[in-house]
Amino acid sequence: REQLSNILKVISVTINSITYCQGMNYLCALFLSLIKDEEQAFFFYYSFLESTLYTSLFMNDFSLLKKYYYIFNRLLAIFVPEITMHFKTNNINSTYYISSWFITLFTNTYQNIENHDKPLILLRILHNFIIHGWVSIVKTGICLLKHFENIILTLSSEELLYFLLNDIINMDFFQNVNVTQYDFLEEHFTIEDALIENIENEYYIQQRNINNNK
């Protein structure tokens, strides 16, 4: 805990563009646990933050996070429409549960993974994020909901909230034994760049109309 605190404190004063946000500790703790050296873990974490789009999530009043909320909801409606309808019926808003997935890049599941020295699915998620950015995290979130679709469709409003905030990150999805199934789900959702671009344009038009009305 002391080493984790040291790294986060130095990061907060080294990268002036961001301050510490709740959830960043999970990502840092994963690196520290795998690297097992405080100084090397710091430089790895620092390089990760500087070379990816991760820190952009916390800038400009979380404007990027809001955009990806919209993209997530649109893609969920396209690929898993039954869950979208079930959420609407039970008044479940995506902002209730996916912010923790985005901010931690799903590393909040690490403590429940049996193979702590080599969490294969988490490493795949981080690799995809480095290569493809936030769209890969959106895609993983959709895969996660698709994996538990049969359970989700049976839950009431109160049960849904508890499941999405607690149970879903404690279940078996991120265990190494499910790597093949994870890869299959990832391949199943082929998201074309043109689709993402169209959804982004929808979002910008919507925001412009909101601002004009104000």
Secondary structure, 3 states (H helix, E strand, C coil): CHHHHHHHHHHHHHCCCCCCCCCHHHHHHHHHHHHCCHHHHHHHHHHHHHHCCCHHHHCCCCHHHHHHHHHHHHHHHHHCHHHHHHHHHCCCCHHHCHHHHHHHCCHHHHHHCCCCCCCHHHHHHHHHHHHHCHHHHHHHHHHHHHHCHHHHCCCCHHHHHHHHHHHHHHCHHHCHHHHHHHHHHHHHCCCCHHHHHHHHHHHHHHHHHHHHHC
